[in-house]
Amino acid sequence: MTKRLILTRHAKSSWDDPAMSDHDRPLNARGRAAAADLGGWLVSRGYLPGEVLCSDAVRTRETWQGIAPALPQAPSLVMKPALYHAGSEVMLAVLRHAVADTVMVIGHNPGIADFARRIVAHSPAHPHFSRYPTGATLVASFEIDDWSQVAFGMGAVRDFIVPREIVA
């Protein structure tokens, strides 16, 4: 059986209030537009999550809220505080508890970039993959029956995009 992972870094966030806690930073206007563009891109490619595992930070929640309206049906949404600035080992542990065939994970750098690099057998030949900028989205497939079987190096890259390429 094939499982699919959609791995998205939150969209561009606002730094307008330097006193605001990192956890509470919202998206800026560019980030909100990018999240909506990502939603359209996912639908256009048929990448429809059945489950979303999302960091509980404001910017990741708002990224999801921008993506969600484009989807034809609402997936199960699970807020995961453990994904807030999680490293790749924590992200793998969270993914191993997923249940849907297509799972979207929305998180933060630097952990998400490291996780993306480690979860696939071969990184895509894309100039922005290694730094995983805001809104970057990897789609990978896994030949496993259950997410509990997922391990580093098992994924096959199906797609990778950054928001500026969607509107270009």
DSSP file (Angstrom, degrees, kcal/mol; ACC not computed):
  #  RESIDUE AA STRUCTURE BP1 BP2  ACC     N-H-->O    O-->H-N    N-H-->O    O-->H-N    TCO  KAPPA ALPHA  PHI   PSI    X-CA   Y-CA   Z-CA
    1    1 A M              0   0    0      0, 0.0   143,-0.7     0, 0.0     2,-0.5   0.000 360.0 360.0 360.0 151.2    0.0    0.0    0.0
    2    2 A T  E     -A  143   0A   0    141,-0.2     2,-0.3   143,-0.1   141,-0.2  -0.885 360.0-168.5-108.2 133.4    1.1    3.6   -0.6
    3    3 A K  E     -A  142   0A   0    139,-2.7   139,-2.6    -2,-0.5     2,-0.4  -0.867  10.7-148.9-111.3 150.8    1.1    6.4    1.9
    4    4 A R  E     -Ab 141 102A   0     97,-3.0    99,-2.7    -2,-0.3     2,-0.4  -0.977   5.3-160.6-126.8 136.2    1.6   10.0    1.0
    5    5 A L  E     -Ab 140 103A   0    135,-3.0   135,-2.5    -2,-0.4     2,-0.6  -0.956   3.5-165.6-114.4 130.5    3.2   12.8    3.1
    6    6 A I  E     -Ab 139 104A   0     97,-3.0    99,-2.8    -2,-0.4     2,-0.7  -0.972  13.3-167.9-111.6 113.7    2.6   16.5    2.4
    7    7 A L  E     +Ab 138 105A   0    131,-3.1   131,-2.3    -2,-0.6     2,-0.5  -0.899   9.4 178.4-112.7 109.6    5.3   18.3    4.4
    8    8 A T  E     -Ab 137 106A   0     97,-3.0    99,-2.1    -2,-0.7     2,-0.3  -0.930  22.9-146.7-120.0 128.9    4.7   22.1    4.6
    9    9 A R  E     - b   0 107A   0    127,-2.3   126,-0.6    -2,-0.5    99,-0.2  -0.715  45.3 -93.1 -82.4 142.9    6.6   24.8    6.4
   10   10 A H        -     0   0    0     97,-2.2   125,-1.6    -2,-0.3   126,-0.3  -0.098  46.9-103.6 -51.7 154.4    4.4   27.6    7.7
   11   11 A A        -     0   0    0     48,-0.5    20,-0.1   123,-0.3   124,-0.1  -0.131  60.0 -53.3 -74.0 177.1    3.9   30.6    5.3
   12   12 A K        -     0   0    0    122,-0.2    16,-2.0    18,-0.1    19,-0.3  -0.279  62.5-152.7 -59.8 127.6    5.6   33.9    5.8
   13   13 A S  B     -F   27   0B   0     14,-0.3     2,-0.3    -3,-0.1    14,-0.3  -0.592  14.6-104.1-104.4 165.2    5.0   35.3    9.3
   14   14 A S        -     0   0    0     12,-3.1     3,-0.1    -2,-0.2    45,-0.1  -0.637  22.0-177.4 -90.0 141.1    4.9   38.9   10.6
   15   15 A W        +     0   0    0     -2,-0.3    -1,-0.1     1,-0.1    12,-0.0   0.012  50.2 117.6-117.8  23.2    7.7   40.5   12.6
   16   16 A D  S    S+     0   0    0      1,-0.2    -1,-0.1     2,-0.1     9,-0.0   0.802  72.4  49.3 -64.1 -30.8    5.7   43.7   13.2
   17   17 A D    >   -     0   0    0      1,-0.1     3,-1.7    -3,-0.1    -1,-0.2  -0.859  64.0-174.0-114.4  97.0    5.6   43.4   17.0
   18   18 A P  T 3  S+     0   0    0      0, 0.0    -1,-0.1     0, 0.0    -2,-0.1   0.687  84.9  59.1 -65.0 -16.8    9.1   42.6   18.4
   19   19 A A  T 3  S+     0   0    0      2,-0.1     2,-0.1     0, 0.0    -2,-0.0   0.614  83.0 104.4 -85.3 -12.2    7.6   42.1   21.9
   20   20 A M  S <  S-     0   0    0     -3,-1.7     5,-0.1     1,-0.1     2,-0.0  -0.426  80.5-108.7 -71.1 141.7    5.2   39.3   20.7
   21   21 A S    >   -     0   0    0      1,-0.1     3,-0.8    -2,-0.1     4,-0.5  -0.355  23.9-118.7 -66.6 151.0    6.2   35.8   21.6
   22   22 A D  G >  S+     0   0    0      1,-0.3     3,-1.3     2,-0.2    -1,-0.1   0.893 113.9  56.9 -56.8 -42.0    7.5   33.6   18.8
   23   23 A H  G 3  S+     0   0    0      1,-0.2    35,-2.4    34,-0.1    36,-0.3   0.795 107.7  48.5 -60.6 -30.0    4.6   31.1   19.3
   24   24 A D  G <  S+     0   0    0     -3,-0.8    -1,-0.2    33,-0.2    -2,-0.2   0.416  77.5 124.8 -95.3   0.3    2.0   33.9   18.8
   25   25 A R    <   -     0   0    0     -3,-1.3    34,-0.7    -4,-0.5     2,-0.1  -0.438  48.4-151.0 -65.4 128.8    3.4   35.5   15.6
   26   26 A P        -     0   0    0      0, 0.0   -12,-3.1     0, 0.0    33,-0.2  -0.314  24.6 -87.0 -88.3 176.6    0.7   35.5   12.9
   27   27 A L  B     -F   13   0B   0    -14,-0.3   -14,-0.3    31,-0.2     2,-0.1  -0.500  38.8-131.6 -75.4 153.1    1.2   35.4    9.1
   28   28 A N     >  -     0   0    0    -16,-2.0     4,-2.4    -2,-0.2     5,-0.2  -0.416  37.9 -88.4 -92.6-178.8    1.7   38.6    7.2
   29   29 A A  H  > S+     0   0    0      1,-0.2     4,-2.2     2,-0.2     5,-0.2   0.895 129.8  51.2 -60.6 -41.1   -0.2   39.5    4.1
   30   30 A R  H  > S+     0   0    0      1,-0.2     4,-2.4     2,-0.2    -1,-0.2   0.895 109.9  50.7 -62.6 -39.6    2.2   37.7    1.8
   31   31 A G  H  > S+     0   0    0    -19,-0.3     4,-2.4     2,-0.2    -2,-0.2   0.896 108.5  50.8 -65.4 -41.6    2.0   34.6    4.0
   32   32 A R  H  X S+     0   0    0     -4,-2.4     4,-1.8     2,-0.2    -1,-0.2   0.912 112.5  46.9 -63.3 -41.4   -1.8   34.6    3.9
   33   33 A A  H  X S+     0   0    0     -4,-2.2     4,-2.3    -5,-0.2    -2,-0.2   0.908 111.8  50.9 -65.6 -41.3   -1.7   34.8    0.1
   34   34 A A  H  X S+     0   0    0     -4,-2.4     4,-2.5     2,-0.2    -2,-0.2   0.888 107.3  53.2 -64.4 -39.3    0.9   32.1   -0.1
   35   35 A A  H  X S+     0   0    0     -4,-2.4     4,-2.0     2,-0.2    -1,-0.2   0.924 110.1  47.6 -62.4 -43.9   -1.2   29.7    2.1
   36   36 A A  H  X S+     0   0    0     -4,-1.8     4,-1.9     1,-0.2    -1,-0.2   0.907 111.3  51.1 -62.9 -41.3   -4.2   30.2   -0.2
   37   37 A D  H  X S+     0   0    0     -4,-2.3     4,-2.4     1,-0.2    -2,-0.2   0.898 107.8  53.1 -62.3 -40.3   -2.0   29.6   -3.3
   38   38 A L  H  X S+     0   0    0     -4,-2.5     4,-2.8     2,-0.2    -1,-0.2   0.903 105.9  53.9 -61.8 -40.9   -0.7   26.4   -1.7
   39   39 A G  H  X S+     0   0    0     -4,-2.0     4,-2.0     1,-0.2    -1,-0.2   0.930 110.6  45.8 -58.9 -46.1   -4.3   25.2   -1.1
   40   40 A G  H  X S+     0   0    0     -4,-1.9     4,-2.5     1,-0.2    -1,-0.2   0.894 112.4  51.3 -63.3 -40.4   -5.1   25.7   -4.8
   41   41 A W  H  X S+     0   0    0     -4,-2.4     4,-1.5     2,-0.2     6,-0.2   0.924 108.4  51.3 -63.8 -44.9   -1.8   24.0   -5.9
   42   42 A L  H  X>S+     0   0    0     -4,-2.8     5,-2.6     1,-0.2     4,-0.6   0.933 112.9  45.4 -58.2 -46.7   -2.5   20.9   -3.7
   43   43 A V  H ><5S+     0   0    0     -4,-2.0     3,-1.1     1,-0.2    -1,-0.2   0.912 108.8  55.9 -64.4 -42.3   -6.0   20.5   -5.2
   44   44 A S  H 3<5S+     0   0    0     -4,-2.5    -1,-0.2     1,-0.3    -2,-0.2   0.780 113.4  42.2 -62.0 -26.0   -4.7   21.0   -8.7
   45   45 A R  H 3<5S-     0   0    0     -4,-1.5    -1,-0.3    -3,-0.4    -2,-0.2   0.466 114.4-114.4 -98.0  -4.7   -2.3   18.2   -8.2
   46   46 A G  T <<5 +     0   0    0     -3,-1.1     2,-1.3    -4,-0.6    -3,-0.2   0.717  66.1 145.6  77.8  20.2   -4.7   15.9   -6.4
   47   47 A Y      < +     0   0    0     -5,-2.6    -1,-0.2    -6,-0.2    -2,-0.1  -0.712  19.7 166.5 -91.9  87.7   -2.8   16.1   -3.1
   48   48 A L        -     0   0    0     -2,-1.3    54,-0.1    -3,-0.1     2,-0.1  -0.887  27.0-141.6-111.7 107.9   -5.7   15.9   -0.7
   49   49 A P        -     0   0    0      0, 0.0    54,-0.2     0, 0.0     3,-0.1  -0.380  13.5-166.8 -69.6 143.1   -4.8   15.2    2.9
   50   50 A G  S    S+     0   0    0     52,-3.0    26,-2.1     1,-0.3     2,-0.3   0.558  82.6  25.5 -95.6 -15.2   -7.1   13.0    5.0
   51   51 A E  E     -dc  76 103A   0     51,-1.2    53,-2.7    24,-0.2     2,-0.5  -0.989  67.0-157.2-150.1 138.1   -5.4   14.1    8.1
   52   52 A V  E     -dc  77 104A   0     24,-3.2    26,-3.1    -2,-0.3     2,-0.6  -0.983   1.3-165.3-121.3 124.6   -3.5   17.3    9.1
   53   53 A L  E     -dc  78 105A   0     51,-3.3    53,-2.3    -2,-0.5     2,-0.4  -0.947  23.2-179.4-107.7 114.0   -0.9   17.3   11.9
   54   54 A C  E     -dc  79 106A   0     24,-2.5    26,-3.7    -2,-0.6    29,-0.2  -0.938  31.4-118.0-126.4 133.7   -0.2   20.9   12.7
   55   55 A S        -     0   0    0     51,-2.1    27,-0.1    -2,-0.4    52,-0.0  -0.295  30.6-125.0 -54.9 151.5    2.0   22.7   15.2
   56   56 A D  S    S+     0   0    0     24,-0.4    -1,-0.1    23,-0.1    23,-0.1   0.359  71.5 119.6 -88.4   7.7   -0.1   24.8   17.6
   57   57 A A  S  > S-     0   0    0      1,-0.1     4,-2.2    24,-0.0     3,-0.3  -0.365  75.3-116.8 -67.6 152.7    1.7   28.0   16.8
   58   58 A V  H  > S+     0   0    0    -35,-2.4     4,-2.8     1,-0.2     5,-0.2   0.912 112.1  52.9 -58.8 -44.8   -0.4   30.8   15.4
   59   59 A R  H  > S+     0   0    0    -34,-0.7     4,-1.4   -36,-0.3   -48,-0.5   0.818 110.6  46.4 -67.2 -30.2    1.5   31.0   12.1
   60   60 A T  H  > S+     0   0    0     -3,-0.3     4,-2.2     2,-0.2    -1,-0.2   0.896 113.2  49.2 -76.4 -39.5    1.1   27.2   11.4
   61   61 A R  H  X S+     0   0    0     -4,-2.2     4,-2.5     1,-0.2    -2,-0.2   0.915 112.5  48.3 -62.3 -42.1   -2.6   27.3   12.3
   62   62 A E  H  X S+     0   0    0     -4,-2.8     4,-1.5     2,-0.2    -1,-0.2   0.840 107.4  55.9 -69.0 -31.7   -3.1   30.3   10.0
   63   63 A T  H  X S+     0   0    0     -4,-1.4     4,-1.7    -5,-0.2     3,-0.3   0.946 110.2  45.8 -61.6 -46.5   -1.2   28.5    7.3
   64   64 A W  H  X S+     0   0    0     -4,-2.2     4,-3.0     1,-0.2    -2,-0.2   0.922 108.9  55.3 -61.0 -43.9   -3.7   25.7    7.6
   65   65 A Q  H  < S+     0   0    0     -4,-2.5    -1,-0.2     1,-0.2    -2,-0.2   0.796 109.1  48.8 -61.7 -27.8   -6.6   28.1    7.7
   66   66 A G  H  < S+     0   0    0     -4,-1.5    -1,-0.2    -3,-0.3     4,-0.2   0.825 115.8  42.3 -77.9 -33.5   -5.4   29.6    4.4
   67   67 A I  H >< S+     0   0    0     -4,-1.7     3,-1.6    -3,-0.2     4,-0.5   0.900 101.4  70.0 -76.9 -44.0   -5.0   26.2    2.7
   68   68 A A  G >< S+     0   0    0     -4,-3.0     3,-1.5     1,-0.3    -1,-0.1   0.778  85.4  63.3 -52.9 -41.9   -8.2   24.5    3.9
   69   69 A P  G 3  S+     0   0    0      0, 0.0    -1,-0.3     0, 0.0    -2,-0.1   0.773  99.2  57.2 -60.5 -23.3  -10.8   26.5    2.0
   70   70 A A  G <  S+     0   0    0     -3,-1.6    -2,-0.2    -4,-0.2    -3,-0.1   0.736  87.0  95.9 -76.4 -21.9   -9.5   25.2   -1.3
   71   71 A L  S <  S-     0   0    0     -3,-1.5     3,-0.1    -4,-0.5   -31,-0.1  -0.435  74.4-136.1 -75.9 141.7  -10.0   21.5   -0.4
   72   72 A P  S    S+     0   0    0      0, 0.0     2,-0.3     0, 0.0    -1,-0.1   0.786  89.4  16.6 -69.0 -26.5  -13.1   19.8   -1.5
   73   73 A Q  S    S-     0   0    0     -5,-0.1    -3,-0.0     0, 0.0    -2,-0.0  -0.996  86.8-105.7-145.7 149.8  -13.6   18.2    1.9
   74   74 A A        -     0   0    0     -2,-0.3     2,-0.1    -3,-0.1     3,-0.1  -0.569  32.6-147.8 -77.6 125.1  -12.2   18.9    5.4
   75   75 A P        -     0   0    0      0, 0.0     2,-0.3     0, 0.0   -24,-0.2  -0.319  37.1 -80.0 -78.1 171.5   -9.6   16.4    6.6
   76   76 A S  E     -d   51   0A   0    -26,-2.1   -24,-3.2    -2,-0.1     2,-0.5  -0.599  48.5-150.8 -69.4 129.9   -9.2   15.5   10.2
   77   77 A L  E     -d   52   0A   0     -2,-0.3     2,-0.5   -26,-0.2   -24,-0.2  -0.931  15.1-177.0-110.9 125.1   -7.2   18.3   11.9
   78   78 A V  E     -d   53   0A   0    -26,-3.1   -24,-2.5    -2,-0.5     2,-0.5  -0.966  17.9-145.5-124.3 114.8   -4.9   17.4   14.9
   79   79 A M  E     -d   54   0A   0     -2,-0.5   -24,-0.2   -26,-0.2     3,-0.1  -0.677  16.9-166.9 -78.2 126.8   -3.1   20.2   16.7
   80   80 A K    >   -     0   0    0    -26,-3.7     3,-2.2    -2,-0.5   -24,-0.4  -0.869  16.6-172.1-121.1  95.6    0.3   18.9   17.9
   81   81 A P  G >  S+     0   0    0      0, 0.0     3,-1.7     0, 0.0    -1,-0.1   0.818  86.4  68.5 -54.5 -29.4    2.1   21.1   20.4
   82   82 A A  G 3  S+     0   0    0      1,-0.3   -27,-0.1    -3,-0.1    12,-0.1   0.725  89.8  63.4 -63.6 -20.6    5.1   18.7   20.0
   83   83 A L  G X  S+     0   0    0     -3,-2.2     3,-1.5   -29,-0.2     2,-0.7   0.596  71.7 111.3 -81.0 -10.3    5.5   20.0   16.4
   84   84 A Y  T <  S-     0   0    0     -3,-1.7    23,-0.1    -4,-0.3   -61,-0.0  -0.541 108.5 -21.3 -68.1 111.9    6.3   23.5   17.6
   85   85 A H  T 3  S+     0   0    0     -2,-0.7    -1,-0.3     1,-0.2    -2,-0.1   0.804  99.3 172.2  54.3  34.9   10.0   23.8   16.7
   86   86 A A    <   -     0   0    0     -3,-1.5    -1,-0.2     1,-0.1    22,-0.2  -0.385  28.9-128.0 -71.9 147.9   10.3   20.0   16.7
   87   87 A G     >  -     0   0    0     -2,-0.1     4,-2.2    24,-0.1     3,-0.2  -0.373  35.6 -94.7 -83.2 173.4   13.4   18.3   15.5
   88   88 A S  H  > S+     0   0    0      1,-0.2     4,-2.2     2,-0.2     5,-0.2   0.821 122.9  56.2 -64.2 -32.5   13.3   15.5   12.9
   89   89 A E  H  > S+     0   0    0      2,-0.2     4,-2.1     1,-0.2    -1,-0.2   0.912 109.9  45.4 -66.1 -41.5   13.2   12.7   15.4
   90   90 A V  H  > S+     0   0    0     -3,-0.2     4,-2.5     2,-0.2    -2,-0.2   0.909 111.6  52.8 -66.8 -41.9   10.1   14.2   17.1
   91   91 A M  H  X S+     0   0    0     -4,-2.2     4,-2.5     1,-0.2    -2,-0.2   0.907 109.3  49.2 -61.1 -41.2    8.5   14.8   13.7
   92   92 A L  H  X S+     0   0    0     -4,-2.2     4,-2.0     2,-0.2    -1,-0.2   0.921 110.0  51.2 -62.8 -43.7    9.0   11.2   12.8
   93   93 A A  H  < S+     0   0    0     -4,-2.1     4,-0.3     1,-0.2    -2,-0.2   0.899 111.3  47.6 -61.5 -41.1    7.5   10.0   16.1
   94   94 A V  H >< S+     0   0    0     -4,-2.5     3,-1.7     1,-0.2    -1,-0.2   0.929 110.4  51.9 -64.8 -45.7    4.4   12.2   15.5
   95   95 A L  H >< S+     0   0    0     -4,-2.5     3,-2.1     1,-0.3    -2,-0.2   0.849  97.7  66.7 -60.7 -34.9    4.0   10.9   11.9
   96   96 A R  T 3< S+     0   0    0     -4,-2.0    -1,-0.3     1,-0.3    -2,-0.2   0.646  99.0  53.2 -63.7 -13.1    4.2    7.3   13.1
   97   97 A H  T <  S+     0   0    0     -3,-1.7    -1,-0.3    -4,-0.3    -2,-0.2   0.386  83.3 117.6-100.2   2.2    0.9    7.8   14.9
   98   98 A A    <   -     0   0    0     -3,-2.1    49,-0.4    -4,-0.2    50,-0.2  -0.267  42.6-170.6 -67.3 157.4   -0.9    9.2   11.8
   99   99 A V        +     0   0    0     47,-0.1    -1,-0.1    48,-0.1     2,-0.1   0.655  52.3  87.4-122.7 -27.4   -3.9    7.2   10.4
  100  100 A A  S    S-     0   0    0      1,-0.1     3,-0.1     2,-0.1   -96,-0.1  -0.352  75.9-124.9 -77.1 158.1   -4.9    8.6    7.0
  101  101 A D  S    S+     0   0    0      1,-0.2   -97,-3.0   -98,-0.1     2,-0.5   0.859 104.9  40.8 -68.4 -35.3   -3.4    7.5    3.8
  102  102 A T  E    S-b    4   0A   0    -99,-0.2   -52,-3.0   -54,-0.1   -51,-1.2  -0.969  78.2-176.6-117.6 119.3   -2.4   11.0    2.9
  103  103 A V  E     -bc   5  51A   0    -99,-2.7   -97,-3.0    -2,-0.5     2,-0.5  -0.938  13.4-156.2-120.0 134.3   -1.1   13.1    5.8
  104  104 A M  E     -bc   6  52A   0    -53,-2.7   -51,-3.3    -2,-0.4     2,-0.5  -0.928   7.5-166.1-107.1 133.6   -0.1   16.7    5.9
  105  105 A V  E     -bc   7  53A   0    -99,-2.8   -97,-3.0    -2,-0.5     2,-0.5  -0.984   0.7-165.6-118.3 128.2    2.4   18.0    8.5
  106  106 A I  E     +bc   8  54A   0    -53,-2.3   -51,-2.1    -2,-0.5   -97,-0.2  -0.963  30.7 131.1-117.0 119.7    2.7   21.7    9.0
  107  107 A G  E     -b    9   0A   0    -99,-2.1   -97,-2.2    -2,-0.5     2,-0.3  -0.551  43.1 -84.6-146.0-153.6    5.8   22.8   11.0
  108  108 A H     >  -     0   0    0    -25,-0.5     4,-2.7   -99,-0.2     5,-0.2  -0.839  41.1 -76.3-131.4 156.1    8.8   25.0   11.4
  109  109 A N  T  4 S+     0   0    0     -2,-0.3   -24,-0.1     1,-0.2   -22,-0.0  -0.651  99.3  30.7 -84.8 154.0   12.4   25.3   10.5
  110  110 A P  T  > S+     0   0    0      0, 0.0     4,-1.8     0, 0.0    -1,-0.2  -0.998 125.2  45.9 -85.3  -9.6   15.1   24.2   11.2
  111  111 A G  H  > S+     0   0    0      1,-0.2     4,-2.8     2,-0.2    -2,-0.2   0.868 109.7  52.9 -62.2 -39.5   13.4   20.9   12.1
  112  112 A I  H  X S+     0   0    0     -4,-2.7     4,-2.7     2,-0.2    -1,-0.2   0.874 108.2  50.7 -68.8 -35.1   11.2   20.6    9.0
  113  113 A A  H  > S+     0   0    0     -3,-0.2     4,-2.1     2,-0.2    -1,-0.2   0.924 113.5  45.5 -65.5 -43.2   14.1   21.1    6.6
  114  114 A D  H  X S+     0   0    0     -4,-1.8     4,-2.3     2,-0.2    -2,-0.2   0.914 113.4  49.7 -65.1 -43.0   16.1   18.4    8.4
  115  115 A F  H  X S+     0   0    0     -4,-2.8     4,-2.6     2,-0.2     5,-0.2   0.926 110.0  50.9 -61.7 -45.5   13.1   16.1    8.5
  116  116 A A  H  X S+     0   0    0     -4,-2.7     4,-0.9     1,-0.2    -1,-0.2   0.920 112.2  47.2 -58.4 -44.7   12.4   16.6    4.7
  117  117 A R  H  < S+     0   0    0     -4,-2.1    -1,-0.2     1,-0.2    -2,-0.2   0.893 117.8  41.5 -64.2 -40.3   16.0   15.8    3.9
  118  118 A R  H  < S+     0   0    0     -4,-2.3    35,-2.0     1,-0.2    -2,-0.2   0.782 106.5  60.0 -81.8 -27.7   16.1   12.7    6.1
  119  119 A I  H  < S+     0   0    0     -4,-2.6    36,-2.8    33,-0.3    35,-0.5   0.741  97.3  67.9 -77.6 -22.1   12.7   11.2    5.3
  120  120 A V  B  < S-g  155   0C   0     -4,-0.9    36,-0.2    -5,-0.2     3,-0.2  -0.684  75.1-136.7-100.5 153.3   13.3   10.8    1.5
  121  121 A A  S    S+     0   0    0     34,-3.1     2,-0.4     1,-0.3    35,-0.1   0.874  95.5  17.0 -70.4 -37.3   15.8    8.5   -0.1
  122  122 A H  S    S-     0   0    0     33,-0.5    35,-0.4    -3,-0.0    -1,-0.3  -0.990  81.9-126.4-140.5 126.9   16.9   11.2   -2.6
  123  123 A S        -     0   0    0     -2,-0.4     2,-0.1    -3,-0.2    -6,-0.1  -0.385  35.9-102.6 -68.9 148.1   16.4   14.9   -2.2
  124  124 A P        -     0   0    0      0, 0.0     2,-2.0     0, 0.0     5,-0.1  -0.391  29.1-114.2 -69.0 150.9   14.8   16.7   -5.1
  125  125 A A  S    S+     0   0    0     -3,-0.1    -2,-0.0    -2,-0.1     3,-0.0  -0.542  70.2 133.7 -84.3  73.2   17.1   18.7   -7.4
  126  126 A H    >   -     0   0    0     -2,-2.0     3,-1.3     1,-0.1     4,-0.5  -0.985  60.1-134.6-127.4 133.9   15.6   22.0   -6.4
  127  127 A P  T 3  S+     0   0    0      0, 0.0     4,-0.2     0, 0.0     3,-0.1   0.712 104.6  42.7 -64.3 -19.2   17.6   25.1   -5.5
  128  128 A H  T 3> S+     0   0    0      1,-0.1     4,-1.6     2,-0.1     3,-0.4   0.445  85.8  93.8-105.4   0.0   15.5   25.9   -2.4
  129  129 A F  T <4 S+     0   0    0     -3,-1.3     3,-0.2     1,-0.2    -1,-0.1   0.913  81.5  53.7 -61.4 -43.9   15.1   22.4   -1.0
  130  130 A S  T  4 S+     0   0    0     -4,-0.5    -1,-0.2     1,-0.2    -2,-0.1   0.814 116.4  37.2 -66.3 -30.3   18.0   22.5    1.4
  131  131 A R  T  4 S-     0   0    0     -3,-0.4    -1,-0.2    -4,-0.2    -2,-0.2   0.632  91.5-151.9 -96.6 -13.1   16.9   25.8    3.1
  132  132 A Y     <  -     0   0    0     -4,-1.6    -3,-0.1    -3,-0.2     3,-0.1   0.921  18.8-150.9  45.6  69.5   13.1   24.9    3.0
  133  133 A P    >   -     0   0    0      0, 0.0     3,-2.4     0, 0.0  -124,-0.3  -0.048  35.6 -60.5 -65.9 171.4   11.9   28.5    2.9
  134  134 A T  T 3  S+     0   0    0      1,-0.3  -123,-0.3  -126,-0.1  -122,-0.2  -0.243 127.0  15.8 -54.7 136.1    8.5   29.6    4.3
  135  135 A G  T 3  S+     0   0    0   -125,-1.6    -1,-0.3  -126,-0.6  -124,-0.2   0.323  86.1 152.8  81.0  -7.3    5.6   27.8    2.5
  136  136 A A    <   -     0   0    0     -3,-2.4  -127,-2.3  -126,-0.3     2,-0.4  -0.276  25.4-164.6 -55.8 138.6    7.9   25.2    1.0
  137  137 A T  E     -AE   8 161A   0     24,-2.7    24,-2.0  -129,-0.2     2,-0.4  -0.980  11.6-168.4-137.1 123.1    6.0   21.9    0.5
  138  138 A L  E     -AE   7 160A   0   -131,-2.3  -131,-3.1    -2,-0.4     2,-0.5  -0.879   4.9-161.6-105.0 137.7    7.4   18.5   -0.2
  139  139 A V  E     +AE   6 159A   0     20,-2.8    19,-3.5    -2,-0.4    20,-1.8  -0.990  19.6 170.2-119.0 124.0    5.1   15.6   -1.3
  140  140 A A  E     -AE   5 157A   0   -135,-2.5  -135,-3.0    -2,-0.5     2,-0.3  -0.954  21.2-144.4-133.0 150.2    6.6   12.1   -0.8
  141  141 A S  E     -AE   4 156A   0     15,-2.5    15,-2.5    -2,-0.3     2,-0.4  -0.850   9.2-161.3-115.6 155.0    5.2    8.6   -1.1
  142  142 A F  E     -A    3   0A   0   -139,-2.6  -139,-2.7    -2,-0.3     2,-1.6  -0.999  19.9-137.6-137.0 131.5    6.0    5.6    1.0
  143  143 A E  E     +A    2   0A   0     -2,-0.4     2,-0.3    11,-0.4  -141,-0.2  -0.622  64.0 118.5 -89.7  78.2    5.4    1.9    0.2
  144  144 A I        -     0   0    0     -2,-1.6    -2,-0.1  -143,-0.7     3,-0.1  -0.934  62.7-139.8-138.4 159.0    4.2    1.0    3.6
  145  145 A D  S    S+     0   0    0     -2,-0.3     2,-0.3     1,-0.3  -143,-0.1   0.733  89.6  18.9 -89.7 -25.9    0.9   -0.4    5.1
  146  146 A D  S >  S-     0   0    0   -145,-0.1     3,-2.2     1,-0.1    -1,-0.3  -0.996  73.1-122.0-148.0 144.1    0.9    1.7    8.2
  147  147 A W  G >  S+     0   0    0    -49,-0.4     3,-1.7    -2,-0.3   -50,-0.1   0.733 106.6  74.5 -61.2 -21.5    2.6    4.9    9.3
  148  148 A S  G 3  S+     0   0    0      1,-0.3    -1,-0.3   -50,-0.2   -52,-0.1   0.704  92.7  56.9 -63.5 -16.2    4.1    3.1   12.2
  149  149 A Q  G <  S+     0   0    0     -3,-2.2    -1,-0.3     2,-0.0    -2,-0.2   0.524  79.9 118.2 -90.2  -7.8    6.4    1.5    9.7
  150  150 A V    <   +     0   0    0     -3,-1.7     2,-0.3    -4,-0.2   -54,-0.1  -0.313  36.9 169.3 -67.6 142.9    7.8    4.8    8.3
  151  151 A A    >   -     0   0    0    -32,-0.2     3,-1.4   -33,-0.0     4,-0.3  -0.949  41.6 -75.5-145.6 163.4   11.5    5.4    8.7
  152  152 A F  T 3  S+     0   0    0     -2,-0.3   -33,-0.3     1,-0.2   -32,-0.1  -0.310 114.4  23.7 -59.7 143.9   14.1    7.9    7.5
  153  153 A G  T 3  S+     0   0    0    -35,-2.0    -1,-0.2   -33,-0.1   -33,-0.2   0.476  93.7 102.5  81.6   3.5   15.2    7.4    3.9
  154  154 A M    <   +     0   0    0     -3,-1.4   -11,-0.4   -35,-0.5   -34,-0.2   0.701  54.3  98.4 -91.1 -20.7   12.1    5.6    2.8
  155  155 A G  B     -g  120   0C   0    -36,-2.8   -34,-3.1    -4,-0.3     2,-0.5  -0.363  57.6-149.2 -79.2 147.3   10.3    8.3    1.0
  156  156 A A  E     -E  141   0A   0    -15,-2.5   -15,-2.5   -36,-0.2     2,-0.2  -0.967  27.3-120.6-109.7 124.9   10.2    8.9   -2.8
  157  157 A V  E     +E  140   0A   0     -2,-0.5   -17,-0.3   -35,-0.4     3,-0.1  -0.457  35.9 169.3 -67.5 129.2    9.8   12.5   -3.8
  158  158 A R  E     -     0   0A   0    -19,-3.5     2,-0.3     1,-0.4   -18,-0.2   0.674  65.6 -11.8-106.6 -31.5    6.7   13.2   -5.9
  159  159 A D  E     -E  139   0A   0    -20,-1.8   -20,-2.8     2,-0.0    -1,-0.4  -0.984  49.3-168.5-164.9 156.5    6.8   17.0   -5.8
  160  160 A F  E     +E  138   0A   0     -2,-0.3     2,-0.3   -22,-0.2   -22,-0.2  -0.937  18.0 166.4-152.7 134.5    8.4   20.0   -4.2
  161  161 A I  E     -E  137   0A   0    -24,-2.0   -24,-2.7    -2,-0.3    -2,-0.0  -0.991  24.9-151.3-146.8 151.3    7.3   23.7   -4.5
  162  162 A V    >>  -     0   0    0     -2,-0.3     3,-2.1   -26,-0.2     4,-0.7  -0.945  37.5-111.6-117.8 148.3    7.8   27.0   -2.9
  163  163 A P  H >> S+     0   0    0      0, 0.0     3,-1.2     0, 0.0     4,-1.1   0.807 112.4  62.1 -52.1 -38.4    5.0   29.6   -3.1
  164  164 A R  H 3> S+     0   0    0      1,-0.3     4,-0.6     2,-0.2    -3,-0.0   0.781 100.4  56.3 -62.4 -23.2    6.7   32.0   -5.5
  165  165 A E  H <4 S+     0   0    0     -3,-2.1    -1,-0.3     1,-0.2    -4,-0.0   0.749  98.4  61.6 -77.2 -23.2    6.7   29.3   -8.1
  166  166 A I  H << S+     0   0    0     -3,-1.2    -2,-0.2    -4,-0.7    -1,-0.2   0.913 112.6  34.5 -68.7 -42.2    2.9   28.8   -7.9
  167  167 A V  H  <        0   0    0     -4,-1.1    -1,-0.2     1,-0.2    -2,-0.2   0.547 360.0 360.0 -90.6  -8.0    2.1   32.3   -9.0
  168  168 A A     <        0   0    0     -4,-0.6    -1,-0.2    -5,-0.2    -2,-0.1   0.495 360.0 360.0 -72.0 360.0    5.1   32.6  -11.4
